[in-house]
């Protein structure tokens, strides 16, 4: 799975459900300042960090959320990025 770009939301849901502890998803959109990083904890909770992308250093605007389901994660992605975002597995 590593190194693949995901383009369809249905594929993203499957990838999120299958995430291993050492994997994650990075989401960004050209022309938009926000980036999102998603990983999955050992307990199955999704950890989402949203950064403004203004600086490579620790960002005070960074926000961390803990969500229980892929439905919640996908809803958060849609609320921040709408359409046209790129999805990367790392």
N, C-alpha and C positions, 0 to 999 in steps of 0.2 A: 504493500500500500504506500510506502514512503515515496515522496517525490512526485506524486501525481497531483495534477490540478483537478479540482472537482468543479463542474459547471452547473449541475442540476440539483435543486433542493432535495429531491427524492434520494439522490445518491448521497448527499450530505447527511441525511438522517440515518442511513444505513452505516455510514462511516462512523458517526458519533456513537451509535449503539455498539459498534465493534472496537472502539478505541482501547488500546492496551495502555498500561500505566506509563510506559516510556514513549508514548505517541501524543500528538496534539494536532490541532488545526489552527492555522493562522488565516484570518480573513481581512482583506483590505480592498479598498476601492480607489481607483485612480481619481485624483482630484478631490478626494475626501480626506480629512485629516485623521479620522479614527482608524485604529487597527484593533482587532479582537484576537485573543489567544484563548483557545479552549483545550482543557485537559480533563481527565477523569481520575478521581481519587480512588484509592483502594476500596472505599465503601460504596462506590458507584455514583457519587455525587459529582456533577460537572462543575469545574472551576473555570470561571470566565473572567479574563482581565481585559478591560477596554482602556486603551491609551489614546491620547490626543495626537501622538506622533510628532509633537513639536521638538522633542529633543531625544537623543539616544540615552541620556542619563535618566535616573529615577524621576519619574514624572509625578508631580503632585496631583495632577488631574486624573491619574490612573484610578480606575474603579475595579474592585473585585467583587464578583457575585458568585453565589453558590446555588445551583439549581438542581432539582431532582429528576427532571425528565428531558428527553430530547424535544418534546413539544414545547417546553418552556424555553429551551435553548434556541430553537428555531424561531420562536416568537420574538425573542430578544434580538436575534440577528436581523429579522425583517424590520423591526422598529428602528434599528440604527442604520442599516445599509440599504434598505429597499431592494432595488434590482441592480444588477451589473457588478456585484462584488466578485472577487476572485478568492477561491478557497484552496489552501495548500495544506497537505499533510506533512508533518515533520516528526 
